[in-house]
Amino acid sequence: MKLIFIRHGKTKGNTQGRYVGRTDEPLLPESMEHLKKLAQEYVISGPESDKGSFLRPELVVTSPMLRCRQTADILFPNIPCFVQDGLQEMDFGEFEYKNYQELSGNRAYQAYIDSGGRTAFPGGESPKKFKTRCCKAFLEAVNQADNTETNVVAFVVHGGTIMAVLEAFGEPRRSYFDWQIKNGAYIWGEYFASGRIIIDCGNIF
């Protein structure tokens, strides 16, 4: 099964460097326009496709959050789509919708930075809980797609969700933060029953 992991388009919080987790904000108008142009051009091309021939998804899976659903609707308007609970971004707790400048001097935030991002967010999720949640939801979605004999699936989700899933299943093996991608970026891979995702390529819209 071929998989495409796509991070949603930009939101206001993204442009301000904020921790956007449970905040359900929409895409910026300019990001929506950019995605519309890309949808018309079908810029996502699979590694096995020829120039001018694009491997398009047969099914789209999104996070419940508005920014992901909007991105999916723009990029793949005529392709079956379902929302998978559990693919949401991390719950940043007390740090939600704050940026580095606003958290400067916060002892809890400094402790988080000093830990290399391994400690739980105060009032939010721990990295372990978040990663477990994302991987469980991902496998549920893959199994559902497999039951319908779907060959190409697009996951339109969050940066943290992609990082969690690919850290667990992606090959070549990389650490969590090494899988960071920008808003609108995508990564292609192939999923095997053994639980591996062999990464073919990545690009940026």
Number of C-alpha atoms within 10 A of each C-alpha: 16 20 24 23 24 29 27 29 27 20 21 15 19 17 10 12 13 18 20 22 21 15 16 13 14 19 22 17 12 12 17 20 13 15 22 17 13 15 17 11 12 16 18 22 17 23 13 10 10 10 8 9 13 16 16 17 20 16 20 25 24 28 24 18 22 16 25 25 22 20 26 27 18 18 22 21 13 10 13 11 19 13 17 17 16 19 30 23 24 26 22 21 17 14 22 19 18 16 16 14 9 11 14 10 10 12 10 16 19 12 14 16 12 11 11 8 14 13 17 19 21 16 12 16 16 18 18 12 11 21 24 15 19 23 21 13 19 22 13 15 22 18 13 12 19 15 9 9 10 15 15 21 23 23 30 30 27 29 23 24 27 27 21 28 24 27 20 18 19 21 15 12 15 14 13 16 13 11 18 17 20 17 19 21 17 22 23 21 23 18 18 12 10 7 11 16 23 19 20 16 13 17 15 14 14
